[in-house]
Amino acid sequence: MALVYGIVSELGPWACPLTLAENYFEARAGIAPYQGPFLLHYLDAIVYPNLSPTLLTVCGVAVCAANLIVYAWRFRWAKT
């Protein structure tokens, strides 16, 4: 049933009932409710942190290098 609701809510113009409730209670508390999707509002900073491009590049290269080291180590152990 949750799968059907998820599909219908994504395909239709309807908002999530929890979002409607959250906006209602925020308005009653005097807080301006946010506009837009949940993911953009709450998870945008986690998925796209405000970091410098240099730091992101260094981290990406470090992850790739670590991955290559693990693969090389496993390949070496498989040969022996």
N, CA, C and O atoms as a GROMACS GRO file, in nm:
protein
  320
    1MET      N    1   0.082  -0.119   0.000
    1MET     CA    2   0.000   0.000   0.000
    1MET      C    3   0.088   0.127   0.000
    1MET      O    4   0.055   0.226  -0.066
    2ALA      N    5   0.198   0.122   0.075
    2ALA     CA    6   0.287   0.237   0.078
    2ALA      C    7   0.350   0.263  -0.059
    2ALA      O    8   0.369   0.378  -0.098
    3LEU      N    9   0.381   0.154  -0.131
    3LEU     CA   10   0.437   0.169  -0.265
    3LEU      C   11   0.338   0.238  -0.358
    3LEU      O   12   0.375   0.327  -0.434
    4VAL      N   13   0.212   0.197  -0.352
    4VAL     CA   14   0.109   0.258  -0.436
    4VAL      C   15   0.094   0.406  -0.402
    4VAL      O   16   0.085   0.490  -0.491
    5TYR      N   17   0.091   0.437  -0.271
    5TYR     CA   18   0.078   0.577  -0.231
    5TYR      C   19   0.199   0.658  -0.279
    5TYR      O   20   0.183   0.770  -0.326
    6GLY      N   21   0.319   0.601  -0.267
    6GLY     CA   22   0.438   0.671  -0.312
    6GLY      C   23   0.434   0.702  -0.460
    6GLY      O   24   0.469   0.812  -0.503
    7ILE      N   25   0.390   0.604  -0.540
    7ILE     CA   26   0.381   0.624  -0.685
    7ILE      C   27   0.277   0.730  -0.718
    7ILE      O   28   0.302   0.820  -0.798
    8VAL      N   29   0.160   0.719  -0.656
    8VAL     CA   30   0.052   0.813  -0.683
    8VAL      C   31   0.090   0.954  -0.641
    8VAL      O   32   0.062   1.051  -0.712
    9SER      N   33   0.154   0.968  -0.525
    9SER     CA   34   0.190   1.102  -0.479
    9SER      C   35   0.300   1.164  -0.564
    9SER      O   36   0.305   1.286  -0.579
   10GLU      N   37   0.388   1.082  -0.621
   10GLU     CA   38   0.492   1.136  -0.709
   10GLU      C   39   0.436   1.175  -0.844
   10GLU      O   40   0.479   1.274  -0.903
   11LEU      N   41   0.341   1.099  -0.894
   11LEU     CA   42   0.285   1.128  -1.026
   11LEU      C   43   0.181   1.239  -1.023
   11LEU      O   44   0.163   1.310  -1.122
   12GLY      N   45   0.114   1.254  -0.911
   12GLY     CA   46   0.008   1.354  -0.901
   12GLY      C   47   0.058   1.485  -0.844
   12GLY      O   48   0.173   1.496  -0.802
   13PRO      N   49  -0.029   1.584  -0.842
   13PRO     CA   50   0.009   1.716  -0.790
   13PRO      C   51  -0.010   1.730  -0.639
   13PRO      O   52  -0.007   1.842  -0.588
   14TRP      N   53  -0.029   1.620  -0.568
   14TRP     CA   54  -0.061   1.626  -0.426
   14TRP      C   55   0.064   1.635  -0.341
   14TRP      O   56   0.168   1.577  -0.372
   15ALA      N   57   0.051   1.709  -0.233
   15ALA     CA   58   0.162   1.720  -0.138
   15ALA      C   59   0.151   1.606  -0.036
   15ALA      O   60   0.044   1.550  -0.016
   16CYS      N   61   0.261   1.575   0.027
   16CYS     CA   62   0.263   1.475   0.132
   16CYS      C   63   0.183   1.525   0.251
   16CYS      O   64   0.195   1.642   0.288
   17PRO      N   65   0.101   1.440   0.313
   17PRO     CA   66   0.023   1.485   0.430
   17PRO      C   67   0.112   1.534   0.545
   17PRO      O   68   0.074   1.625   0.618
   18LEU      N   69   0.230   1.476   0.560
   18LEU     CA   70   0.320   1.522   0.666
   18LEU      C   71   0.372   1.661   0.637
   18LEU      O   72   0.391   1.741   0.729
   19THR      N   73   0.397   1.692   0.510
   19THR     CA   74   0.440   1.826   0.474
   19THR      C   75   0.329   1.927   0.501
   19THR      O   76   0.355   2.036   0.550
   20LEU      N   77   0.206   1.889   0.468
   20LEU     CA   78   0.094   1.978   0.496
   20LEU      C   79   0.079   2.002   0.646
   20LEU      O   80   0.055   2.115   0.688
   21ALA      N   81   0.092   1.897   0.726
   21ALA     CA   82   0.082   1.912   0.871
   21ALA      C   83   0.197   1.998   0.925
   21ALA      O   84   0.175   2.084   1.010
   22GLU      N   85   0.318   1.975   0.874
   22GLU     CA   86   0.432   2.054   0.919
   22GLU      C   87   0.413   2.201   0.886
   22GLU      O   88   0.439   2.287   0.970
   23ASN      N   89   0.369   2.231   0.766
   23ASN     CA   90   0.346   2.370   0.727
   23ASN      C   91   0.236   2.434   0.812
   23ASN      O   92   0.247   2.550   0.849
   24TYR      N   93   0.133   2.358   0.842
   24TYR     CA   94   0.023   2.408   0.925
   24TYR      C   95   0.074   2.445   1.065
   24TYR      O   96   0.046   2.554   1.115
   25PHE      N   97   0.148   2.353   1.127
   25PHE     CA   98   0.196   2.379   1.263
   25PHE      C   99   0.304   2.487   1.266
   25PHE      O  100   0.312   2.562   1.364
   26GLU      N  101   0.385   2.498   1.164
   26GLU     CA  102   0.483   2.606   1.157
   26GLU      C  103   0.412   2.741   1.145
   26GLU      O  104   0.453   2.839   1.207
   27ALA      N  105   0.308   2.747   1.064
   27ALA     CA  106   0.233   2.871   1.049
   27ALA      C  107   0.164   2.908   1.181
   27ALA      O  108   0.160   3.026   1.217
   28ARG      N  109   0.112   2.811   1.252
   28ARG     CA  110   0.048   2.838   1.382
   28ARG      C  111   0.149   2.883   1.486
   28ARG      O  112   0.114   2.958   1.578
   29ALA      N  113   0.273   2.839   1.474
   29ALA     CA  114   0.377   2.877   1.569
   29ALA      C  115   0.442   3.011   1.532
   29ALA      O  116   0.527   3.060   1.606
   30GLY      N  117   0.401   3.068   1.421
   30GLY     CA  118   0.458   3.196   1.381
   30GLY      C  119   0.584   3.184   1.298
   30GLY      O  120   0.653   3.283   1.274
   31ILE      N  121   0.616   3.062   1.254
   31ILE     CA  122   0.732   3.038   1.171
   31ILE      C  123   0.685   3.034   1.026
   31ILE      O  124   0.585   2.970   0.995
   32ALA      N  125   0.758   3.101   0.940
   32ALA     CA  126   0.720   3.098   0.798
   32ALA      C  127   0.748   2.959   0.742
   32ALA      O  128   0.863   2.914   0.742
   33PRO      N  129   0.644   2.890   0.695
   33PRO     CA  130   0.667   2.756   0.638
   33PRO      C  131   0.751   2.765   0.512
   33PRO      O  132   0.739   2.859   0.434
   34TYR      N  133   0.835   2.663   0.493
   34TYR     CA  134   0.919   2.662   0.373
   34TYR      C  135   0.836   2.622   0.253
   34TYR      O  136   0.732   2.557   0.264
   35GLN      N  137   0.884   2.663   0.140
   35GLN     CA  138   0.820   2.626   0.014
   35GLN      C  139   0.915   2.537  -0.064
   35GLN      O  140   1.035   2.564  -0.068
   36GLY      N  141   0.865   2.434  -0.123
   36GLY     CA  142   0.948   2.346  -0.203
   36GLY      C  143   0.953   2.206  -0.148
   36GLY      O  144   0.894   2.178  -0.044
   37PRO      N  145   1.022   2.120  -0.216
   37PRO     CA  146   1.029   1.979  -0.177
   37PRO      C  147   1.109   1.957  -0.049
   37PRO      O  148   1.198   2.034  -0.015
   38PHE      N  149   1.074   1.850   0.020
   38PHE     CA  150   1.140   1.812   0.145
   38PHE      C  151   1.289   1.792   0.123
   38PHE      O  152   1.371   1.841   0.201
   39LEU      N  153   1.326   1.720   0.018
   39LEU     CA  154   1.467   1.690  -0.005
   39LEU      C  155   1.550   1.815  -0.024
   39LEU      O  156   1.661   1.824   0.029
   40LEU      N  157   1.498   1.910  -0.097
   40LEU     CA  158   1.574   2.033  -0.118
   40LEU      C  159   1.586   2.113   0.010
   40LEU      O  160   1.688   2.177   0.034
   41HIS      N  161   1.483   2.109   0.092
   41HIS     CA  162   1.484   2.190   0.213
   41HIS      C  163   1.576   2.132   0.320
   41HIS      O  164   1.654   2.206   0.381
   42TYR      N  165   1.568   2.002   0.344
   42TYR     CA  166   1.641   1.943   0.455
   42TYR      C  167   1.772   1.873   0.416
   42TYR      O  168   1.868   1.876   0.492
   43LEU      N  169   1.776   1.813   0.301
   43LEU     CA  170   1.891   1.730   0.266
   43LEU      C  171   1.989   1.796   0.169
   43LEU      O  172   2.093   1.739   0.139
   44ASP      N  173   1.956   1.912   0.121
   44ASP     CA  174   2.043   1.979   0.023
   44ASP      C  175   2.182   2.005   0.081
   44ASP      O  176   2.283   1.985   0.013
   45ALA      N  177   2.188   2.050   0.205
   45ALA     CA  178   2.318   2.080   0.266
   45ALA      C  179   2.399   1.954   0.292
   45ALA      O  180   2.522   1.959   0.294
   46ILE      N  181   2.331   1.842   0.313
   46ILE     CA  182   2.403   1.716   0.336
   46ILE      C  183   2.456   1.660   0.204
   46ILE      O  184   2.571   1.616   0.196
   47VAL      N  185   2.372   1.663   0.103
   47VAL     CA  186   2.412   1.607  -0.026
   47VAL      C  187   2.510   1.698  -0.098
   47VAL      O  188   2.607   1.651  -0.158
   48TYR      N  189   2.486   1.828  -0.091
   48TYR     CA  190   2.572   1.925  -0.156
   48TYR      C  191   2.626   2.022  -0.052
   48TYR      O  192   2.577   2.135  -0.040
   49PRO      N  193   2.725   1.980   0.025
   49PRO     CA  194   2.777   2.069   0.130
   49PRO      C  195   2.846   2.191   0.072
   49PRO      O  196   2.892   2.191  -0.042
   50ASN      N  197   2.851   2.294   0.151
   50ASN     CA  198   2.913   2.419   0.108
   50ASN      C  199   3.064   2.409   0.130
   50ASN      O  200   3.118   2.470   0.222
   51LEU      N  201   3.130   2.332   0.046
   51LEU     CA  202   3.274   2.313   0.055
   51LEU      C  203   3.340   2.369  -0.071
   51LEU      O  204   3.277   2.384  -0.175
   52SER      N  205   3.468   2.399  -0.058
   52SER     CA  206   3.539   2.453  -0.173
   52SER      C  207   3.560   2.344  -0.279
   52SER      O  208   3.573   2.226  -0.244
   53PRO      N  209   3.562   2.381  -0.404
   53PRO     CA  210   3.586   2.283  -0.510
   53PRO      C  211   3.720   2.211  -0.495
   53PRO      O  212   3.732   2.094  -0.530
   54THR      N  213   3.821   2.280  -0.442
   54THR     CA  214   3.951   2.216  -0.422
   54THR      C  215   3.941   2.103  -0.321
   54THR      O  216   3.995   1.995  -0.343
   55LEU      N  217   3.872   2.127  -0.210
   55LEU     CA  218   3.856   2.024  -0.108
   55LEU      C  219   3.778   1.906  -0.162
   55LEU      O  220   3.813   1.791  -0.135
   56LEU      N  221   3.673   1.932  -0.238
   56LEU     CA  222   3.595   1.823  -0.298
   56LEU      C  223   3.681   1.741  -0.394
   56LEU      O  224   3.670   1.619  -0.398
   57THR      N  225   3.765   1.807  -0.472
   57THR     CA  226   3.853   1.737  -0.566
   57THR      C  227   3.954   1.652  -0.491
   57THR      O  228   3.977   1.537  -0.527
   58VAL      N  229   4.016   1.708  -0.388
   58VAL     CA  230   4.113   1.633  -0.309
   58VAL      C  231   4.048   1.510  -0.245
   58VAL      O  232   4.106   1.401  -0.246
   59CYS      N  233   3.928   1.526  -0.189
   59CYS     CA  234   3.858   1.413  -0.128
   59CYS      C  235   3.823   1.307  -0.233
   59CYS      O  236   3.835   1.188  -0.206
   60GLY      N  237   3.780   1.350  -0.350
   60GLY     CA  238   3.748   1.256  -0.456
   60GLY      C  239   3.870   1.177  -0.501
   60GLY      O  240   3.862   1.056  -0.522
   61VAL      N  241   3.982   1.245  -0.517
   61VAL     CA  242   4.106   1.178  -0.556
   61VAL      C  243   4.151   1.082  -0.446
   61VAL      O  244   4.199   0.972  -0.476
   62ALA      N  245   4.138   1.122  -0.320
   62ALA     CA  246   4.177   1.035  -0.208
   62ALA      C  247   4.092   0.908  -0.204
   62ALA      O  248   4.145   0.799  -0.181
   63VAL      N  249   3.964   0.921  -0.227
   63VAL     CA  250   3.876   0.803  -0.229
   63VAL      C  251   3.915   0.711  -0.344
   63VAL      O  252   3.922   0.589  -0.326
   64CYS      N  253   3.940   0.767  -0.462
   64CYS     CA  254   3.980   0.685  -0.577
   64CYS      C  255   4.115   0.617  -0.552
   64CYS      O  256   4.132   0.500  -0.586
   65ALA      N  257   4.209   0.689  -0.493
   65ALA     CA  258   4.340   0.630  -0.464
   65ALA      C  259   4.327   0.517  -0.362
   65ALA      O  260   4.388   0.411  -0.377
   66ALA      N  261   4.247   0.539  -0.258
   66ALA     CA  262   4.226   0.433  -0.158
   66ALA      C  263   4.162   0.310  -0.223
   66ALA      O  264   4.198   0.197  -0.192
   67ASN      N  265   4.068   0.333  -0.312
   67ASN     CA  266   4.002   0.223  -0.382
   67ASN      C  267   4.103   0.146  -0.468
   67ASN      O  268   4.102   0.023  -0.468
   68LEU      N  269   4.189   0.217  -0.539
   68LEU     CA  270   4.292   0.151  -0.621
   68LEU      C  271   4.389   0.071  -0.535
   68LEU      O  272   4.430  -0.038  -0.575
   69ILE      N  273   4.427   0.123  -0.420
   69ILE     CA  274   4.517   0.051  -0.330
   69ILE      C  275   4.452  -0.079  -0.282
   69ILE      O  276   4.518  -0.183  -0.279
   70VAL      N  277   4.326  -0.074  -0.245
   70VAL     CA  278   4.256  -0.195  -0.200
   70VAL      C  279   4.248  -0.297  -0.313
   70VAL      O  280   4.274  -0.415  -0.291
   71TYR      N  281   4.214  -0.253  -0.433
   71TYR     CA  282   4.207  -0.346  -0.546
   71TYR      C  283   4.344  -0.406  -0.577
   71TYR      O  284   4.354  -0.526  -0.605
   72ALA      N  285   4.449  -0.325  -0.573
   72ALA     CA  286   4.584  -0.376  -0.600
   72ALA      C  287   4.624  -0.476  -0.494
   72ALA      O  288   4.683  -0.580  -0.526
   73TRP      N  289   4.595  -0.449  -0.370
   73TRP     CA  290   4.628  -0.540  -0.261
   73TRP      C  291   4.554  -0.672  -0.275
   73TRP      O  292   4.612  -0.779  -0.257
   74ARG      N  293   4.424  -0.666  -0.309
   74ARG     CA  294   4.345  -0.789  -0.327
   74ARG      C  295   4.393  -0.866  -0.449
   74ARG      O  296   4.397  -0.989  -0.447
   75PHE      N  297   4.430  -0.796  -0.556
   75PHE     CA  298   4.480  -0.862  -0.676
   75PHE      C  299   4.611  -0.933  -0.646
   75PHE      O  300   4.636  -1.043  -0.695
   76ARG      N  301   4.695  -0.869  -0.566
   76ARG     CA  302   4.824  -0.930  -0.530
   76ARG      C  303   4.802  -1.055  -0.446
   76ARG      O  304   4.870  -1.156  -0.465
   77TRP      N  305   4.708  -1.050  -0.352
   77TRP     CA  306   4.680  -1.168  -0.269
   77TRP      C  307   4.616  -1.280  -0.351
   77TRP      O  308   4.637  -1.398  -0.320
   78ALA      N  309   4.541  -1.247  -0.454
   78ALA     CA  310   4.478  -1.350  -0.537
   78ALA      C  311   4.582  -1.424  -0.620
   78ALA      O  312   4.563  -1.541  -0.652
   79LYS      N  313   4.691  -1.358  -0.656
   79LYS     CA  314   4.798  -1.420  -0.735
   79LYS      C  315   4.879  -1.521  -0.653
   79LYS      O  316   4.931  -1.618  -0.709
   80THR      N  317   4.890  -1.501  -0.521
   80THR     CA  318   4.974  -1.590  -0.441
   80THR      C  319   4.898  -1.706  -0.385
   80THR      O  320   4.956  -1.789  -0.316
   0.00000   0.00000   0.00000
